[in-house]
Amino acid sequence: MNSRPDRTTRRGALGLIAVALLLGAPAPGAAAAEGGPAGLQPFKVRYQATFRGISGGQIENGLRRGERPGQWIYETRAFPNLLGRVAVSPQARERGTMEVTSAGVRPLSFQFDDGKSDLAKDVRFAFDWSAGRVAGVAQGEAFDLPVAPGTQDTASVQAAMIVELLAGREPKGFTILMGKRLREYRYWSEGRATVVTPMGQFDTVVWANQRDGSDRVVKVWHAPSLGYVPVQAVQFRKGQLETQLKLVGLERL
């Protein structure tokens, strides 16, 4: 029997990470956090991840304050089960540092480590907003790109989405740096829905997003009662459900 994971398995496990990168959210708070909008507080949340109905383990998202006022750090890590480990290392990490205010989010730096000794898939970059550029290394190749105000990375866009909702704004889209490429994502509201999760039943607002030219759509169910923490996210490909995340744990730090 061939012990190497096939392409579908690899894409499935990596897809769990991809959905998580478009999902995270802060836990609720009663007052304005230091350097942040009202409601934004440090947190850790866990989601059960499945790919085409098969469990791949869990994913954890976390948000904590940085060293300076207004600075926040967003991290994602995987807790794959035995099946998920054929494609995703439990040592894999993503970390983004950003500035967060009531006016919005501005990313500062980003790094992704796939948990393996080979650095070919790792990503690291930093923004220079005074020059309007971002530079770094992605998958072994150096890059240096011009960036416009409002550009996010796959970590900072999580906080950006929540800051918009907490402020009562309705985001229409984000330019997101993914690896060494800038991608345009369109966002739209799909109304309200009730969702049942392992943590209980929640009334939610539903938001969808899609990259220009992609056949994948991600839908996220945000619970206002939890400060807009997502309680469910689903990725569809060509209209078929492919990856799903459901809330299983929330810790306020």
Phi and psi restraints in degrees (value plus and minus 20) as a CYANA .aco file:
   2 ASN   PHI     -93.4   -53.4
   2 ASN   PSI     101.0   141.0
   3 SER   PHI    -107.0   -67.0
   3 SER   PSI     -27.3    12.7
   4 ARG   PHI     -98.8   -58.8
   4 ARG   PSI     118.6   158.6
   5 PRO   PHI     -86.9   -46.9
   5 PRO   PSI     118.7   158.7
   6 ASP   PHI     -98.8   -58.8
   6 ASP   PSI     153.6   193.6
   7 ARG   PHI     -82.8   -42.8
   7 ARG   PSI     -57.5   -17.5
   8 THR   PHI     -83.7   -43.7
   8 THR   PSI     -62.9   -22.9
   9 THR   PHI     -83.6   -43.6
   9 THR   PSI     -64.2   -24.2
  10 ARG   PHI     -82.7   -42.7
  10 ARG   PSI     -65.2   -25.2
  11 ARG   PHI     -84.2   -44.2
  11 ARG   PSI     -56.2   -16.2
  12 GLY   PHI     -83.9   -43.9
  12 GLY   PSI     -68.5   -28.5
  13 ALA   PHI     -84.6   -44.6
  13 ALA   PSI     -62.1   -22.1
  14 LEU   PHI     -88.1   -48.1
  14 LEU   PSI     -50.7   -10.7
  15 GLY   PHI     -83.5   -43.5
  15 GLY   PSI     -52.4   -12.4
  16 LEU   PHI     -80.6   -40.6
  16 LEU   PSI     -63.4   -23.4
  17 ILE   PHI     -83.6   -43.6
  17 ILE   PSI     -64.2   -24.2
  18 ALA   PHI     -79.2   -39.2
  18 ALA   PSI     -62.4   -22.4
  19 VAL   PHI     -85.8   -45.8
  19 VAL   PSI     -60.6   -20.6
  20 ALA   PHI     -80.2   -40.2
  20 ALA   PSI     -54.6   -14.6
  21 LEU   PHI     -88.3   -48.3
  21 LEU   PSI     -38.5     1.5
  22 LEU   PHI    -127.7   -87.7
  22 LEU   PSI       0.4    40.4
  23 LEU   PHI    -145.1  -105.1
  23 LEU   PSI     -57.8   -17.8
  24 GLY   PHI     -70.8   -30.8
  24 GLY   PSI     140.9   180.9
  25 ALA   PHI    -179.6  -139.6
  25 ALA   PSI     135.2   175.2
  26 PRO   PHI    -102.7   -62.7
  26 PRO   PSI     132.8   172.8
  27 ALA   PHI     -95.7   -55.7
  27 ALA   PSI     138.7   178.7
  28 PRO   PHI     -92.7   -52.7
  28 PRO   PSI     136.7   176.7
  29 GLY   PHI    -167.0  -127.0
  29 GLY   PSI     134.2   174.2
  30 ALA   PHI    -105.5   -65.5
  30 ALA   PSI     -42.9    -2.9
  31 ALA   PHI    -152.6  -112.6
  31 ALA   PSI     148.2   188.2
  32 ALA   PHI     -85.1   -45.1
  32 ALA   PSI     114.5   154.5
  33 ALA   PHI    -100.6   -60.6
  33 ALA   PSI     142.8   182.8
  34 GLU   PHI     -79.8   -39.8
  34 GLU   PSI      96.6   136.6
  35 GLY   PHI      51.8    91.8
  35 GLY   PSI      -1.9    38.1
  36 GLY   PHI    -159.6  -119.6
  36 GLY   PSI     151.2   191.2
  37 PRO   PHI     -93.5   -53.5
  37 PRO   PSI     141.7   181.7
  38 ALA   PHI     -76.8   -36.8
  38 ALA   PSI     113.3   153.3
  39 GLY   PHI      79.1   119.1
  39 GLY   PSI     -37.0     3.0
  40 LEU   PHI    -106.7   -66.7
  40 LEU   PSI      96.9   136.9
  41 GLN   PHI    -157.7  -117.7
  41 GLN   PSI     135.2   175.2
  42 PRO   PHI     -79.1   -39.1
  42 PRO   PSI     129.7   169.7
  43 PHE   PHI    -180.7  -140.7
  43 PHE   PSI     145.7   185.7
  44 LYS   PHI    -158.0  -118.0
  44 LYS   PSI     114.1   154.1
  45 VAL   PHI    -150.1  -110.1
  45 VAL   PSI     127.6   167.6
  46 ARG   PHI    -143.2  -103.2
  46 ARG   PSI     123.8   163.8
  47 TYR   PHI    -149.1  -109.1
  47 TYR   PSI     119.6   159.6
  48 GLN   PHI    -101.3   -61.3
  48 GLN   PSI     108.9   148.9
  49 ALA   PHI    -131.2   -91.2
  49 ALA   PSI     114.1   154.1
  50 THR   PHI    -151.6  -111.6
  50 THR   PSI     128.0   168.0
  51 PHE   PHI    -144.7  -104.7
  51 PHE   PSI      95.0   135.0
  52 ARG   PHI      31.7    71.7
  52 ARG   PSI      22.0    62.0
  53 GLY   PHI      64.2   104.2
  53 GLY   PSI     -23.4    16.6
  54 ILE   PHI    -125.5   -85.5
  54 ILE   PSI     109.3   149.3
  55 SER   PHI     -87.3   -47.3
  55 SER   PSI     115.7   155.7
  56 GLY   PHI    -133.0   -93.0
  56 GLY   PSI     -18.4    21.6
  57 GLY   PHI      93.3   133.3
  57 GLY   PSI    -170.3  -130.3
  58 GLN   PHI    -146.8  -106.8
  58 GLN   PSI     139.8   179.8
  59 ILE   PHI    -148.8  -108.8
  59 ILE   PSI     117.0   157.0
  60 GLU   PHI    -136.8   -96.8
  60 GLU   PSI     110.9   150.9
  61 ASN   PHI    -133.4   -93.4
  61 ASN   PSI     122.5   162.5
  62 GLY   PHI    -163.3  -123.3
  62 GLY   PSI     126.0   166.0
  63 LEU   PHI    -149.6  -109.6
  63 LEU   PSI     108.7   148.7
  64 ARG   PHI    -161.6  -121.6
  64 ARG   PSI     140.9   180.9
  65 ARG   PHI     -92.8   -52.8
  65 ARG   PSI     127.5   167.5
  66 GLY   PHI    -110.3   -70.3
  66 GLY   PSI    -182.6  -142.6
  67 GLU   PHI     -98.6   -58.6
  67 GLU   PSI     -45.4    -5.4
  68 ARG   PHI    -131.4   -91.4
  68 ARG   PSI     134.4   174.4
  69 PRO   PHI     -76.6   -36.6
  69 PRO   PSI     114.0   154.0
  70 GLY   PHI      65.1   105.1
  70 GLY   PSI     -26.5    13.5
  71 GLN   PHI    -115.5   -75.5
  71 GLN   PSI     115.5   155.5
  72 TRP   PHI    -152.2  -112.2
  72 TRP   PSI     134.0   174.0
  73 ILE   PHI    -144.1  -104.1
  73 ILE   PSI     107.1   147.1
  74 TYR   PHI    -133.7   -93.7
  74 TYR   PSI     108.6   148.6
  75 GLU   PHI    -149.8  -109.8
  75 GLU   PSI     124.8   164.8
  76 THR   PHI    -149.5  -109.5
  76 THR   PSI     116.3   156.3
  77 ARG   PHI    -162.1  -122.1
  77 ARG   PSI     135.5   175.5
  78 ALA   PHI    -125.6   -85.6
  78 ALA   PSI     125.9   165.9
  79 PHE   PHI    -143.5  -103.5
  79 PHE   PSI      51.8    91.8
  80 PRO   PHI     -90.0   -50.0
  80 PRO   PSI     128.8   168.8
  81 ASN   PHI    -101.8   -61.8
  81 ASN   PSI    -191.2  -151.2
  82 LEU   PHI     -79.4   -39.4
  82 LEU   PSI     -59.3   -19.3
  83 LEU   PHI     -88.4   -48.4
  83 LEU   PSI     -64.1   -24.1
  84 GLY   PHI     -84.4   -44.4
  84 GLY   PSI     -47.3    -7.3
  85 ARG   PHI     -89.2   -49.2
  85 ARG   PSI     -35.4     4.6
  86 VAL   PHI     -89.3   -49.3
  86 VAL   PSI     -35.7     4.3
  87 ALA   PHI    -145.1  -105.1
  87 ALA   PSI     -47.3    -7.3
  88 VAL   PHI    -146.1  -106.1
  88 VAL   PSI     107.0   147.0
  89 SER   PHI     -98.7   -58.7
  89 SER   PSI     119.7   159.7
  90 PRO   PHI     -85.9   -45.9
  90 PRO   PSI     -31.6     8.4
  91 GLN   PHI    -109.6   -69.6
  91 GLN   PSI     -21.5    18.5
  92 ALA   PHI     -85.3   -45.3
  92 ALA   PSI     117.6   157.6
  93 ARG   PHI    -161.8  -121.8
  93 ARG   PSI     126.9   166.9
  94 GLU   PHI    -148.7  -108.7
  94 GLU   PSI     116.4   156.4
  95 ARG   PHI    -162.3  -122.3
  95 ARG   PSI     110.3   150.3
  96 GLY   PHI    -147.4  -107.4
  96 GLY   PSI     117.6   157.6
  97 THR   PHI    -129.5   -89.5
  97 THR   PSI     117.7   157.7
  98 MET   PHI    -171.4  -131.4
  98 MET   PSI     144.4   184.4
  99 GLU   PHI    -122.5   -82.5
  99 GLU   PSI     111.3   151.3
 100 VAL   PHI    -145.3  -105.3
 100 VAL   PSI     105.2   145.2
 101 THR   PHI    -155.1  -115.1
 101 THR   PSI     155.1   195.1
 102 SER   PHI     -84.6   -44.6
 102 SER   PSI     -39.1     0.9
 103 ALA   PHI    -102.4   -62.4
 103 ALA   PSI     -36.9     3.1
 104 GLY   PHI     126.8   166.8
 104 GLY   PSI    -186.7  -146.7
 105 VAL   PHI    -143.9  -103.9
 105 VAL   PSI     116.8   156.8
 106 ARG   PHI    -147.7  -107.7
 106 ARG   PSI      93.7   133.7
 107 PRO   PHI     -88.8   -48.8
 107 PRO   PSI     127.9   167.9
 108 LEU   PHI    -134.1   -94.1
 108 LEU   PSI     -67.6   -27.6
 109 SER   PHI    -173.5  -133.5
 109 SER   PSI     142.8   182.8
 110 PHE   PHI    -171.3  -131.3
 110 PHE   PSI     124.6   164.6
 111 GLN   PHI    -169.7  -129.7
 111 GLN   PSI     120.3   160.3
 112 PHE   PHI    -147.9  -107.9
 112 PHE   PSI     108.5   148.5
 113 ASP   PHI    -142.4  -102.4
 113 ASP   PSI      98.7   138.7
 114 ASP   PHI     -98.0   -58.0
 114 ASP   PSI     -17.9    22.1
 115 GLY   PHI      65.9   105.9
 115 GLY   PSI     -14.2    25.8
 116 LYS   PHI    -132.8   -92.8
 116 LYS   PSI     138.2   178.2
 117 SER   PHI     -87.0   -47.0
 117 SER   PSI     -49.2    -9.2
 118 ASP   PHI     -93.0   -53.0
 118 ASP   PSI     104.3   144.3
 119 LEU   PHI    -109.5   -69.5
 119 LEU   PSI     -11.8    28.2
 120 ALA   PHI     -80.7   -40.7
 120 ALA   PSI     -50.6   -10.6
 121 LYS   PHI    -121.7   -81.7
 121 LYS   PSI     -19.6    20.4
 122 ASP   PHI     -94.6   -54.6
 122 ASP   PSI     135.0   175.0
 123 VAL   PHI    -155.4  -115.4
 123 VAL   PSI     113.9   153.9
 124 ARG   PHI    -166.6  -126.6
 124 ARG   PSI     113.7   153.7
 125 PHE   PHI    -177.9  -137.9
 125 PHE   PSI     144.4   184.4
 126 ALA   PHI    -158.7  -118.7
 126 ALA   PSI     125.3   165.3
 127 PHE   PHI    -114.9   -74.9
 127 PHE   PSI     119.0   159.0
 128 ASP   PHI    -136.7   -96.7
 128 ASP   PSI      72.4   112.4
 129 TRP   PHI     -93.5   -53.5
 129 TRP   PSI     -43.5    -3.5
 130 SER   PHI     -86.9   -46.9
 130 SER   PSI     -50.9   -10.9
 131 ALA   PHI    -117.5   -77.5
 131 ALA   PSI     -31.2     8.8
 132 GLY   PHI      48.5    88.5
 132 GLY   PSI      21.2    61.2
 133 ARG   PHI    -160.3  -120.3
 133 ARG   PSI     142.1   182.1
 134 VAL   PHI    -153.9  -113.9
 134 VAL   PSI     117.0   157.0
 135 ALA   PHI    -158.9  -118.9
 135 ALA   PSI     128.4   168.4
 136 GLY   PHI     155.1   195.1
 136 GLY   PSI    -176.6  -136.6
 137 VAL   PHI    -152.1  -112.1
 137 VAL   PSI     112.7   152.7
 138 ALA   PHI    -155.4  -115.4
 138 ALA   PSI     102.2   142.2
 139 GLN   PHI      32.9    72.9
 139 GLN   PSI      23.2    63.2
 140 GLY   PHI      62.0   102.0
 140 GLY   PSI     -18.2    21.8
 141 GLU   PHI    -140.1  -100.1
 141 GLU   PSI     110.9   150.9
 142 ALA   PHI     -96.3   -56.3
 142 ALA   PSI     129.3   169.3
 143 PHE   PHI    -167.9  -127.9
 143 PHE   PSI     137.8   177.8
 144 ASP   PHI    -169.6  -129.6
 144 ASP   PSI      94.4   134.4
 145 LEU   PHI    -148.1  -108.1
 145 LEU   PSI     128.5   168.5
 146 PRO   PHI     -95.9   -55.9
 146 PRO   PSI     122.8   162.8
 147 VAL   PHI    -152.7  -112.7
 147 VAL   PSI     123.5   163.5
 148 ALA   PHI    -114.2   -74.2
 148 ALA   PSI     133.3   173.3
 149 PRO   PHI     -73.2   -33.2
 149 PRO   PSI     120.6   160.6
 150 GLY   PHI      77.2   117.2
 150 GLY   PSI     -32.7     7.3
 151 THR   PHI     -84.4   -44.4
 151 THR   PSI     118.9   158.9
 152 GLN   PHI    -141.8  -101.8
 152 GLN   PSI     147.6   187.6
 153 ASP   PHI    -131.7   -91.7
 153 ASP   PSI    -198.5  -158.5
 154 THR   PHI     -91.7   -51.7
 154 THR   PSI     -32.9     7.1
 155 ALA   PHI    -111.8   -71.8
 155 ALA   PSI     -69.7   -29.7
 156 SER   PHI     -86.7   -46.7
 156 SER   PSI     -46.8    -6.8
 157 VAL   PHI     -85.3   -45.3
 157 VAL   PSI     -44.6    -4.6
 158 GLN   PHI     -83.5   -43.5
 158 GLN   PSI     -69.6   -29.6
 159 ALA   PHI     -86.5   -46.5
 159 ALA   PSI     -57.9   -17.9
 160 ALA   PHI     -80.1   -40.1
 160 ALA   PSI     -62.2   -22.2
 161 MET   PHI     -82.7   -42.7
 161 MET   PSI     -64.1   -24.1
 162 ILE   PHI     -89.6   -49.6
 162 ILE   PSI     -60.1   -20.1
 163 VAL   PHI     -78.9   -38.9
 163 VAL   PSI     -60.2   -20.2
 164 GLU   PHI     -81.7   -41.7
 164 GLU   PSI     -66.5   -26.5
 165 LEU   PHI     -87.5   -47.5
 165 LEU   PSI     -60.8   -20.8
 166 LEU   PHI     -82.4   -42.4
 166 LEU   PSI     -52.3   -12.3
 167 ALA   PHI    -103.6   -63.6
 167 ALA   PSI     -21.5    18.5
 168 GLY   PHI      59.4    99.4
 168 GLY   PSI      -4.7    35.3
 169 ARG   PHI    -115.8   -75.8
 169 ARG   PSI     137.6   177.6
 170 GLU   PHI    -135.4   -95.4
 170 GLU   PSI      81.8   121.8
 171 PRO   PHI     -84.9   -44.9
 171 PRO   PSI     120.2   160.2
 172 LYS   PHI    -119.9   -79.9
 172 LYS   PSI     -40.0     0.0
 173 GLY   PHI     148.7   188.7
 173 GLY   PSI     147.6   187.6
 174 PHE   PHI    -159.7  -119.7
 174 PHE   PSI     124.6   164.6
 175 THR   PHI    -109.2   -69.2
 175 THR   PSI     102.3   142.3
 176 ILE   PHI    -141.2  -101.2
 176 ILE   PSI     109.7   149.7
 177 LEU   PHI    -103.4   -63.4
 177 LEU   PSI      96.2   136.2
 178 MET   PHI    -139.8   -99.8
 178 MET   PSI      89.5   129.5
 179 GLY   PHI      49.5    89.5
 179 GLY   PSI    -137.1   -97.1
 180 LYS   PHI    -136.6   -96.6
 180 LYS   PSI      -1.8    38.2
 181 ARG   PHI    -144.4  -104.4
 181 ARG   PSI     121.4   161.4
 182 LEU   PHI    -108.6   -68.6
 182 LEU   PSI     107.7   147.7
 183 ARG   PHI    -141.1  -101.1
 183 ARG   PSI     122.1   162.1
 184 GLU   PHI    -117.4   -77.4
 184 GLU   PSI     104.6   144.6
 185 TYR   PHI    -135.9   -95.9
 185 TYR   PSI     112.0   152.0
 186 ARG   PHI    -117.8   -77.8
 186 ARG   PSI     115.9   155.9
 187 TYR   PHI    -139.0   -99.0
 187 TYR   PSI     124.7   164.7
 188 TRP   PHI    -173.6  -133.6
 188 TRP   PSI     133.2   173.2
 189 SER   PHI    -104.8   -64.8
 189 SER   PSI     122.4   162.4
 190 GLU   PHI    -141.6  -101.6
 190 GLU   PSI       7.2    47.2
 191 GLY   PHI      65.3   105.3
 191 GLY   PSI    -170.4  -130.4
 192 ARG   PHI    -138.6   -98.6
 192 ARG   PSI     136.0   176.0
 193 ALA   PHI    -180.9  -140.9
 193 ALA   PSI     135.5   175.5
 194 THR   PHI    -119.1   -79.1
 194 THR   PSI     112.7   152.7
 195 VAL   PHI    -144.5  -104.5
 195 VAL   PSI     117.0   157.0
 196 VAL   PHI    -125.5   -85.5
 196 VAL   PSI     106.5   146.5
 197 THR   PHI    -148.2  -108.2
 197 THR   PSI     151.5   191.5
 198 PRO   PHI     -79.2   -39.2
 198 PRO   PSI     -37.9     2.1
 199 MET   PHI    -114.7   -74.7
 199 MET   PSI     -18.2    21.8
 200 GLY   PHI     102.4   142.4
 200 GLY   PSI    -190.7  -150.7
 201 GLN   PHI    -120.3   -80.3
 201 GLN   PSI     119.0   159.0
 202 PHE   PHI    -156.4  -116.4
 202 PHE   PSI     120.6   160.6
 203 ASP   PHI    -103.1   -63.1
 203 ASP   PSI     113.8   153.8
 204 THR   PHI    -155.9  -115.9
 204 THR   PSI     142.9   182.9
 205 VAL   PHI    -127.7   -87.7
 205 VAL   PSI     118.8   158.8
 206 VAL   PHI    -127.0   -87.0
 206 VAL   PSI     107.5   147.5
 207 TRP   PHI    -144.6  -104.6
 207 TRP   PSI     118.8   158.8
 208 ALA   PHI    -138.2   -98.2
 208 ALA   PSI     134.6   174.6
 209 ASN   PHI    -165.5  -125.5
 209 ASN   PSI     134.1   174.1
 210 GLN   PHI    -172.1  -132.1
 210 GLN   PSI     115.3   155.3
 211 ARG   PHI     -96.7   -56.7
 211 ARG   PSI     121.7   161.7
 212 ASP   PHI     -76.1   -36.1
 212 ASP   PSI     107.8   147.8
 213 GLY   PHI      64.6   104.6
 213 GLY   PSI     -20.2    19.8
 214 SER   PHI    -116.4   -76.4
 214 SER   PSI     131.7   171.7
 215 ASP   PHI    -116.3   -76.3
 215 ASP   PSI      -9.0    31.0
 216 ARG   PHI    -127.4   -87.4
 216 ARG   PSI     119.1   159.1
 217 VAL   PHI    -145.9  -105.9
 217 VAL   PSI     112.4   152.4
 218 VAL   PHI    -128.7   -88.7
 218 VAL   PSI     109.9   149.9
 219 LYS   PHI    -135.9   -95.9
 219 LYS   PSI     116.8   156.8
 220 VAL   PHI    -148.0  -108.0
 220 VAL   PSI     111.5   151.5
 221 TRP   PHI    -121.3   -81.3
 221 TRP   PSI      89.1   129.1
 222 HIS   PHI    -118.9   -78.9
 222 HIS   PSI     112.9   152.9
 223 ALA   PHI    -117.4   -77.4
 223 ALA   PSI      89.4   129.4
 224 PRO   PHI     -77.7   -37.7
 224 PRO   PSI     -53.4   -13.4
 225 SER   PHI     -86.0   -46.0
 225 SER   PSI     -38.1     1.9
 226 LEU   PHI    -127.4   -87.4
 226 LEU   PSI       2.8    42.8
 227 GLY   PHI      50.5    90.5
 227 GLY   PSI      12.6    52.6
 228 TYR   PHI      49.5    89.5
 228 TYR   PSI       0.0    40.0
 229 VAL   PHI     -82.8   -42.8
 229 VAL   PSI     113.2   153.2
 230 PRO   PHI     -88.1   -48.1
 230 PRO   PSI     116.0   156.0
 231 VAL   PHI    -127.7   -87.7
 231 VAL   PSI     -31.6     8.4
 232 GLN   PHI    -179.0  -139.0
 232 GLN   PSI     126.6   166.6
 233 ALA   PHI    -163.9  -123.9
 233 ALA   PSI     121.4   161.4
 234 VAL   PHI    -154.4  -114.4
 234 VAL   PSI     115.2   155.2
 235 GLN   PHI    -127.3   -87.3
 235 GLN   PSI     106.4   146.4
 236 PHE   PHI    -127.4   -87.4
 236 PHE   PSI     122.1   162.1
 237 ARG   PHI    -144.9  -104.9
 237 ARG   PSI     101.4   141.4
 238 LYS   PHI      33.0    73.0
 238 LYS   PSI      17.6    57.6
 239 GLY   PHI      63.6   103.6
 239 GLY   PSI     -23.9    16.1
 240 GLN   PHI    -124.4   -84.4
 240 GLN   PSI     114.9   154.9
 241 LEU   PHI     -83.7   -43.7
 241 LEU   PSI     107.0   147.0
 242 GLU   PHI    -136.9   -96.9
 242 GLU   PSI     -71.6   -31.6
 243 THR   PHI    -150.3  -110.3
 243 THR   PSI     121.3   161.3
 244 GLN   PHI    -157.8  -117.8
 244 GLN   PSI     120.2   160.2
 245 LEU   PHI    -142.7  -102.7
 245 LEU   PSI     114.8   154.8
 246 LYS   PHI    -148.8  -108.8
 246 LYS   PSI     117.9   157.9
 247 LEU   PHI     -84.4   -44.4
 247 LEU   PSI     109.6   149.6
 248 VAL   PHI    -144.2  -104.2
 248 VAL   PSI     -32.7     7.3
 249 GLY   PHI    -183.6  -143.6
 249 GLY   PSI     123.5   163.5
 250 LEU   PHI    -160.2  -120.2
 250 LEU   PSI     106.9   146.9
 251 GLU   PHI    -144.4  -104.4
 251 GLU   PSI     105.8   145.8
 252 ARG   PHI    -114.7   -74.7
 252 ARG   PSI     106.6   146.6
